[in-house]
């Protein structure tokens, strides 16, 4: 069985976690949720791949990640690919 890729939403959560944490204390899921204005359940869903981060949350996350516009667009495209349910829609993205 092939290894499952890490959902892009989870990667964004981990980048925010690194930005708000310290070298000595890892930020909790609740802490990440608080700064992004989402619920801890949403963080859990992103981590498990049950949901895909929307653009408003991604924009708030970028306040902490400090991605360039090009990098942010690349992340948004990957999120859109993950959100597409139809194989044709995935191919288009």
Residue pairs with C-beta under 8 A, 6 or more apart in sequence:
4 49
7 46
7 47
7 49
7 52
7 82
8 52
8 53
8 75
8 78
8 79
8 82
9 46
9 47
9 49
9 51
9 52
9 53
9 79
9 82
10 46
10 47
10 49
12 46
12 53
12 58
12 61
12 65
12 75
13 32
13 43
13 46
13 47
13 61
15 61
15 64
15 65
16 27
16 32
16 35
16 36
16 61
16 64
16 65
17 26
17 27
17 31
17 32
18 27
19 64
19 65
19 66
20 27
20 31
20 32
20 35
20 64
21 27
21 31
29 40
29 43
29 44
29 47
30 40
32 43
33 39
33 40
33 42
33 43
35 60
35 64
36 43
36 57
36 60
36 61
37 57
37 60
38 57
42 51
42 57
45 51
46 52
46 53
49 82
52 79
52 82
52 83
53 61
53 79
54 79
55 76
58 72
58 75
58 76
58 79
62 72
67 75
77 93
80 93
81 90
81 93
84 90
84 92
84 93
